């Protein structure tokens, strides 16, 4: 049992050079509870000083989130945490970067993403 959530996550490359995103490996948490793990294993070309999008589709296990449900609906917002690592390539040089990102998302906009 679960719901599919799909979104295009927007990022910005502030660097004066382009990159290739080779892999994303991250955990997605809602209000501090692990919602799912996400893996993207395909190449995305990132232009210099430009915005780019990463398509994310995850299946949320509603059983695991039910203990959090009352808190989520009462607060009318959800803290979404993305934590993991990305493998990038600049020219012929590959490298890995760890990341941690948090955002508070209004509940009504999150509900629009759930299919």
Protein Blocks (a to p, Z undefined) as FASTA:
>chain_A
ZZddddddddddfbfbdcddfbdcddddeehiafbdcdddbdddddehiacddddddddd
fklmmmmmmmmmmnopacddddddddddehjaccdddddddddddfklmmmmpZZ
